[in-house]
Amino acid sequence: MKAYADGRMLAETDDGVGLITFNQPDKHNAMSVEMWDGFGAILDDFAADPAIRVVVLTGAGHKAFVSGADISQFDQNRADASAQIEYDRRTGAGRRKLVAFPKPVIARIRGYCLGGGLGIALAADIRIAAEDSVFGIPAARLGLAYGFEALRSLVGLVGPAHARMLLYTGTRIDAAEAARIGLVNRVVRDAELSDTVVDLARAIADNAPLSVGAAKLAIGEALKDPEDRNVPAVEAAIARCFDSADYREGRTAFREKRPPRFTGR
């Protein structure tokens, strides 16, 4: 295990799966500026490591995934619009790295997933939640506004009607309601959360990395406005799959009736 941000961000790897832990349980894993710096550094390391095929995000302890931004830093870092610009510059690097991360990301959610924490979960590819999870965006109760990219992701997942309800009221919803409106992919019993996410991560990691990467790239481009889509990049990723050793291995394994052994090449 490797520590970042004075131990408030942790990174470890296990057989193709990278685990990132938000580690400030005394504050329900609220994100400080320093934690955003550490988060970005971990994402850089994991993106550069070809052995890592999927990443899991989780919160330390049993009470929270991430409860939002560390409000104790608001007076120092977010006192007004000018300060917010600098805060966005500092924390935005980590957010952009998460959005652009080329490998699948799973958010393993237990407890509070609020505000900026929900924004982190929205940027993941898949969200698996324990039954005790709680979701919400308290921006209207704090007098601030939710960032555009996170809002766009929210609307894309749950639609404008549910997004308005969450944003206008600032109320919290439970895991069952989050699943009903499409905010999370699946809800499981608390005791089953870790095993469920491990099994899902393993299933993804065992598949052909180039194929999974091409799918992630194509889905991301499909969600953009048409004029912003990089279709040639998607076509190049598809061609790379067909020219790969993994494609040959997949065909051979199918003929030989055995599990394929993909290398990402």
SULHUVEN-V850318 format. One record per pair of residues at least 6 apart in sequence whose C-alpha atoms are under 8 Angstrom apart, sorted by the first residue. I is the first residue (numbers start at 0). J is the second residue. If there is no record, write none. Layout:
# SULHUVEN-V850318
((I;J) (I;J))
This chain:
# SULHUVEN-V850318
((0;9) (0;10) (0;11) (0;12) (1;9) (1;10) (1;11) (2;8) (2;9) (2;10) (3;9) (3;10) (3;34) (3;37) (3;38) (3;41) (4;33) (4;34) (4;36) (4;37) (6;22) (7;21) (7;22) (7;23) (7;34) (8;19) (8;20) (8;21) (8;22) (8;34) (8;37) (8;38) (9;18) (9;19) (9;20) (9;21) (9;22) (10;17) (10;18) (10;19) (10;20) (10;41) (11;17) (11;18) (11;19) (12;18) (12;51) (14;50) (14;51) (15;50) (15;51) (15;52) (15;53) (15;204) (16;51) (16;52) (16;53) (16;54) (16;55) (16;200) (16;201) (16;204) (17;45) (17;51) (17;52) (17;53) (17;54) (17;55) (18;54) (18;55) (18;56) (18;57) (19;41) (19;54) (19;55) (19;56) (19;57) (20;56) (20;57) (20;58) (20;59) (21;28) (21;30) (21;34) (21;56) (21;57) (21;58) (21;59) (21;64) (21;65) (22;28) (22;58) (22;59) (23;29) (23;59) (24;58) (24;59) (24;60) (24;62) (24;63) (26;69) (27;62) (27;63) (27;64) (27;65) (27;66) (27;111) (28;58) (28;59) (28;63) (28;64) (28;65) (28;66) (28;67) (29;65) (29;66) (29;67) (29;68) (29;69) (29;70) (29;116) (30;65) (30;66) (30;67) (30;68) (30;69) (30;115) (30;116) (31;68) (31;69) (31;72) (32;86) (32;89) (32;90) (35;89) (35;90) (35;93) (35;94) (36;89) (36;90) (36;92) (36;93) (38;93) (39;92) (39;93) (39;94) (39;96) (39;97) (42;96) (42;97) (42;100) (43;96) (45;51) (46;100) (46;101) (46;102) (52;102) (52;103) (52;203) (52;204) (52;208) (53;102) (53;103) (53;104) (53;105) (53;200) (53;203) (53;204) (54;102) (54;103) (54;104) (54;105) (54;200) (55;104) (55;105) (55;106) (55;107) (55;200) (56;104) (56;105) (56;106) (56;107) (57;64) (57;106) (57;107) (57;108) (58;64) (58;65) (58;107) (58;108) (58;109) (61;109) (61;110) (62;109) (62;110) (62;111) (63;108) (63;109) (63;110) (63;111) (63;112) (63;132) (64;107) (64;108) (64;109) (64;110) (64;111) (64;112) (64;116) (65;111) (65;112) (65;113) (65;115) (65;116) (65;117) (66;111) (66;112) (66;113) (66;114) (66;115) (66;116) (67;112) (67;113) (67;114) (67;115) (67;116) (67;117) (68;114) (68;115) (68;116) (76;82) (76;83) (76;85) (76;86) (77;83) (77;86) (94;119) (97;122) (97;123) (98;122) (98;123) (101;212) (101;215) (101;216) (102;211) (102;212) (102;215) (103;123) (103;124) (103;211) (103;212) (103;215) (104;123) (104;124) (104;125) (105;123) (105;124) (105;125) (105;126) (105;127) (105;196) (105;200) (106;120) (106;123) (106;124) (106;125) (106;126) (106;127) (107;126) (107;127) (107;128) (107;192) (107;193) (107;196) (108;126) (108;127) (108;128) (108;129) (108;132) (109;128) (109;129) (109;130) (109;131) (109;132) (109;133) (109;189) (110;129) (110;131) (110;132) (110;133) (111;132) (111;133) (111;134) (112;120) (112;132) (112;133) (112;134) (112;135) (113;133) (113;134) (113;135) (113;136) (113;137) (114;135) (114;136) (114;137) (114;138) (114;145) (115;136) (117;134) (117;135) (117;136) (118;149) (120;126) (121;149) (121;152) (121;153) (122;149) (122;152) (125;183) (125;184) (126;182) (126;183) (126;184) (126;185) (127;183) (127;184) (127;185) (127;186) (127;187) (127;192) (127;196) (128;174) (128;183) (128;184) (128;185) (128;186) (128;187) (128;192) (129;174) (129;186) (129;187) (129;188) (129;189) (129;191) (129;192) (130;173) (130;174) (130;175) (130;186) (130;187) (130;188) (130;189) (131;173) (131;174) (131;189) (132;173) (132;174) (133;171) (133;172) (133;173) (133;174) (134;171) (134;172) (134;173) (134;174) (134;177) (135;165) (135;169) (135;170) (135;171) (135;172) (136;165) (136;166) (136;169) (136;170) (136;171) (137;166) (137;169) (137;170) (138;144) (138;145) (138;166) (138;169) (139;166) (139;167) (139;168) (139;169) (140;169) (153;162) (153;182) (154;161) (154;162) (156;181) (156;182) (157;180) (157;181) (157;182) (161;180) (165;171) (174;186) (175;186) (177;183) (178;184) (178;185) (178;186) (187;195) (203;211) (205;260) (205;261) (206;261) (207;245) (207;261) (207;262) (207;263) (208;261) (208;262) (208;263) (209;236) (209;239) (209;240) (209;263) (209;264) (210;237) (210;240) (212;236) (213;233) (213;236) (213;237) (213;240) (216;233) (217;233) (220;228) (220;229) (220;230) (220;233) (221;228) (240;246) (243;264) (244;264) (245;260) (245;261) (245;262) (245;263) (245;264) (248;259) (248;260) (248;261) (249;259) (249;260) (249;261) (252;258) (252;259) (253;259))
